[in-house]
Amino acid sequence: MDNSKNIAISFRVNEQDKRQAALIYEALGLNLSTAFSMFLKRTIAVGGVPFDVTNSDLQHTETAALKQQLAAIRNGQLPTPDDEN
């Protein structure tokens, strides 16, 4: 027997985001409450956010920096691990 009880959760979101998400879930036969419950269950199941959370700007910055360093190494401008021996 499940002794859990439902509670109300209240939070603020952008109105347009809410409308767009509601339309998507409605097309899937879901309402926002059910979709959010599914999100919570999946969060519990995976032990974290159930999708990749990344900062694409940071990734682009890091990628650009790595490319610059690699180019510098290839041009002999930065020491490589072999240079230390």
Secondary structure, DSSP 8 states (H G I E B T S, - for coil): --------------HHHHHHHHHHHHHTT--HHHHHHHHHHHHHHHTS-SS----HHHHHHHHHHHHHHHHHHHTT-S--GGGG-
